[in-house]
Amino acid sequence: MLNKFIPVDKSSAVRAFLFSLLTESEMKIVCSGELPEDAVSALNCLKLFGKTVVKTNNGFIVSGKTLKPGSAVFCGNSATMMHILMGIGIYLGFSIELTGDKSLMSRNHSDFYEAADLYHKGEFVETSLAKESAQLKSFHIISMLKTGGTIHFKARTRRNTEDFLSNMGAKIIETTEKIEVAPSESLHGCRLNLHKDPSAAFIAACTAFILGKSFVISDIYLDESRMTPFVLLKNAGYHVTFTKSGGAFTVSGHPDLSKNERALEISGTQVAEVIDEIPFMAFMAARAGKCFSVRNAEWLRNKETDRITESLKRLSVFFETEEFADGFAVGAGKPDYQAAVLPHSQDHRMEMLSALMASDYGIDFEMNCSYKISFPLFYELLDFLRKNG
């Protein structure tokens, strides 16, 4: 079992902590395991809003009236935190000054600024998502809580915002390509249960496969879209099985590759579901001898780094690659990589990708600390799998 290494689901934790600002009632947030740094940033900012936070044996209790912060709110590296707070500011009628680290402040947030303009009139809003992004969808849903609205979209994205806000009394109606939000004068406190992070679990599964180890990871946040990376990993020829129960799922696997000869192609409708896992998926498919391709993934260029270019910096060391404006392709392996030098990055996912490649190809690589943003015990996991069978 690798559970002790897998952190709390980052996107759920950030939302749960920040959604406590939407109510003056007590919120109980139940979780176990390490909090990623982005979630810690969200938790720490609550005191700026006048909230009282009490740590319990199984999570946190947040209470108190929400006040306008007297200083800028530092979001660290978390775009999710910044964008959720933008929506919360609209709902509460607060003007909130938001700032973050160099990486966060250098990213393009124009889609969110343009979306915010829709809500300045204080009227019902009907709009379509500019990008199939869970963060942008969440921003709209939170902003619509004030006056009501409708969002049209093309692809499903992770839906923890809808689940959590519904638990707090929000009236949200979902259909195939539309979400309707009714005005909510007030929301009530509730208990929110947080599970293990699917993205970290996926990276842990990749690590186990690379090191030739069987694994079981349980209590992973259950959202059908969050299971897609594991399904695609199975399609690439890795032995993966699933079970679902109690609002979570368990994934397990063993290291032997199947004889599956299929290429792995990420379709346009799948991109939003696997956006954070695409670089790892490309590597896992390529090392299994499968061609990989993804298109309609422009959003990858607006992460902590341009993850299309940064992924290819690493993948092109070992494989033939091709870059597109909206994606990339990976083909046959290169026979000569003895002099390979894998780059470091302050982008946590790129740093972990380099570490996995180095481990797979026996190349020396000393990690930095950026991985703690999303996976605080990643290095301990890697060390554990190297030493234990």
N, C-alpha and C positions, 0 to 999 in steps of 0.2 A: 504493500500500500504506500502510495506517495502522498497521501493527504496532508501529512504534517508540513509539507513544503509548499503546498498550493495556497496562495493568498485569497482573501475575500474578493469577490467579484468587484472590480474597480468601478465600473460604470454604475453598478447598483449602489455601492457604498457612497459614492459622491452624491448621487441623487437622494438617497435616504437621508443623509445628514442635512443637505441643503433644503429638502422638502419640509424639514421641521420648521423652517422659517415661514412657511405658509399657514401655520396654525399657532394659536396660543395654548392649545391643549398639549398634554404630555405625549411625547413620542418615545416608543420603546424600539430600539434598533438592536436586533439579536444577531450576533455573528461570532464566529470563532476563527482563530488563525491570524496571520499577519495582515496588517493593513498596508496596502501599497502607499507610497508617498503622496500620490495624488489624492487618495482618500483622506490621509492625515491632514492635508492642506484644507480640505473641505470641513473636516471636523474642527480644526483649530480656528477657523474663521467665525464660528458660531458665536463666540464670546463678543466679537465686535458688534454683533446685532443684539446684544443684551441677553443672549440665551445662557442658561445654566446647563452644564454638561456633567453628568455623573457616570463614571465607569462602573459597571457591574461585573459579576462573574461571567456573564454570557453576552456582554455587549455594552450598550450605552442608553441612558435615559436623558432626553433633551426636553427642557421645559422653559417657561417664561415668555413674556411678551416680546414680540419682534420689534426692534427699534432701528431707526436709520443709523447706519454706522457713521461715526465721527471722523473716520479716516479711510484711506484707500484700502480695499480688500486685495490682498496678495494671493493670486491663484497659482503660484509656483509654475509648474509645467503643464497644468491641467486646462486644456481647452474646454473639456466637458464642464468643469467648474465655472469657468468664465461665461460660457454660453447659457448654462442653467441660471446663473445669477442675473444675467441680462433679462431673461424671461421673468424671474421672480421680482426684479425691480419694477417691471411693467405692471405685474399683478398687484404689488403692494403700493404702487404710486411713489416709489422711492427713486431718486437719482443716485445710483451707486457708482462710485469711482472704482474701476477694476484695473489691476495691473498684474504683471507676472514676470517670469524670468525672460532672459534674452530670446530663447527659442519661441516661447509663447507670443511675445510681443512682435516678433518678426513674421509671424504667420499671417495669412490673408483671412481676415474676418469679415470681409465685405458682404458676404451673403447674409450674415446676421445683422449688420448695420442696416442693410436695405430692408430686411424683414421687419426690423424694429420700427421703421417709418410707417408701416401699415397700421400700427397700433396707437399712433399719436392722437388720432381723432376720437379715440374711445368708443368706436363703433364695432358692430359685428363685422368680422373679416372672413372672406372666402378667398383662398389662395391655393396655389400648387407649389410643392417643394421645388426650390431651385436646384437642389442636389438631393440624391437619395441618401441622406445622412441622418442617423439616429439623433445626433445632437441638434440638427436644425429642426427636425420634427418635434423634439422635446421642447425646444424654444417656442415654437408656435403653439403647442398644446398649453404650456404654462401661461403664455401671454393671452391666450383665448379664454382662460378661466375668468377673466374680468368681465368681458362683454359677450362671449360666445363666438364661435366661428367654425369653419369647415376647412379641412386640409385635404387636397387631392395628391395622390402619390402613385408611382409606378411599381415600386418594389418594396417588399416588407423589410423592415429593419428591426433591430432588437427593441423589445416593447416593455422594458421595465418601467418607463415613465407612465405608460397607460395603466399598468398593474398597480403601481404604488399610489398614484393619484386616485384611482378608483377606490382603493382601500381607505383613502382619506375622505371619501364622500363626493368626489368629482363625478359628474355625469358625462361619460365618454362613450360614444357609440361608434363601433368599428365595422366597416364593411370591406369588401375586397380591395378597393382602391380609394377609400375615403374614410376620414375620421371626423366626426362631429363632436364639438365640445360645447356644453351648455354653460351659461354663466353660473359662477359659484360665489355667493356672498361670503361664505366662510367654509373652511375645511376643518375636519376634526382630527385629533390625534389618533394613532393606532399603533399596532405592533407590526414592524416590518422585519421579516426574516431574510437574512442575506446568506447566500450559498457561496461555494468556491468559484473562482474566476475561470470561465471557459477558455479564454485566450491563454492564460498561464497553464491550464491543464493541457491544452494543445501543444504548447512548447515543451511541457514535461513529457508528453507522449512521444514527441519527435526526439527528445533527448534519450529516452529509453530505447527507442528503435535504433538510433545511431550507435548506442553503446551495447546493443544486442541483448537487452534485458526485457523480460516480461513485466507487465505493470497492471495495476488496478488503481483508478482514481474515482472516488465517489463524492456524493453531495455537491455535484456541479450544478450551477444555476440552469434551470430548465427553461429554455426558450428554443423553439424549433430552429430558429435561424442560427442560434449559437452552436447547434449540433452539426451544421453544414460542413465546417472544416474537417471534422472527423469522418464524415461520409466521403468527402473528396479524398482524404488520406487513404481510406479503404479502396476507393476507386483507383488510386495510384499503385495498389498492389500490397498494401500493408494490412496485416491481420488486426482488425479492430472490431469489437463487439460492444453493444449498448444494452443497458436496461434502464427503465424509467420507474420512479416511484416517489411519492411524497413531495412533488414539486421540484424534484432534482433528478439528475441522471448520473449513472455510473458508466465509465468507459474502461475497457481493458484491452490488452493486446499482447501478442508474443512476437518475437523478432524475425521469424522466417518470412521472407517475401513470397508472395504468390506468383503464379506464372502469368498474371494479367499483362497483356501486351498493349493495352489501350493508352493513348496519349491523355493528358489531363488538360482540359480546356475549361477555364472559368467563364461561364456565360454572363451576359450583362445583368441578368436578374439576380445572379448569385453574388455579384461584387459587393453590394452593401452588406451582405451577411458575413462575408469573410475578409473584410477590408484589412483588418489588423494581422491576419494570418497569411495573407498572400505571399510575402517574401519567404516564409518558412515552407509553405506549400510548394513553391517553385523549387526550392532546394531539395525537399524530400522526394518530389517527383523525378527530378533530374538524377539524383543519386541512385534511384531505382531503375534508371535507364529509360524513363518515360519523357517524351517531349512535353513541354508545359507552355501554355499561352494564356494571357489575360488581356482583354480590351475593356473599354468603358470604365477604366479605373483612374480617371484624372484626379480623383480626390486623394489618391496616394501621394500626389505631389504637394499636398497641403497639410502634411503631418509635421512631426518634429523636424523632419528633413524631407527633401524630395525623395520619397522611398522607391520610386521607380529607378532613378539614377543611382541611388545609394545601394539598392539591391543588386544592380548590375555590376557595380564596382566589385562586389564580392563574388557573385555568381560567375562573372566572366573570367575569374582566375581559374576555374575548374571546368567550365562548360562554354560551348558556343552560345552566344546570346544576340538578341536583336531588340532594340529599343524603339517604341512607338510613342507618339504624343500622349496616348491614352492607355499605355500598357507596355508589355514586353513579352518576349518569348525566350525559352531556354531549350537548347537542343543537346547535341552529342557532347560527351565528355572530352576534355583535352588530356593527352597522355603525360604532359610535362608540367608539373606544378611545384617542383622541388624548391624553387626559389620564391615561392609565394609569400607575400606579406599581406595579411588581412588588416584592413583599416579599423581604427577605433572610431567611436562616434558618441556624441552626447544624446543621440536618439536611442532610447532604451531597447527598442526592438532590433535595430541594426546592430547594436553592441552584442545582443544575445545571439543573433544570426551569425556574426563573426565567430563567437565562441563555439557554437555548434559545428561550424565548418572546420575550425581548427581542431576540435576534438575528433571529428570524423576522419580528417586527413593527417593527423599526427603532427600538426604544426604548432609551435609554441605560440601562446597568446595569453597575455596578462590583461584581465578585465579591469575596467574602471567601475565607477559606482552608479552609472546611469540606469542600470537594470533595476535598481530599487524603486524606480518610479512606478513600475507595474508588478515586479516579481521579486520581492525582497530576499527570498531564500533560493534564488536561482543557482547561485554558485554552490551553496550547500547541497542542493539537489544533484548538481553535476558531480560533485565530489562523492556523494553517497552512491550514485549509480556506478561510478568508476570502481569503487571499493567493494560493492556488494552485488551479489548475483541473485 
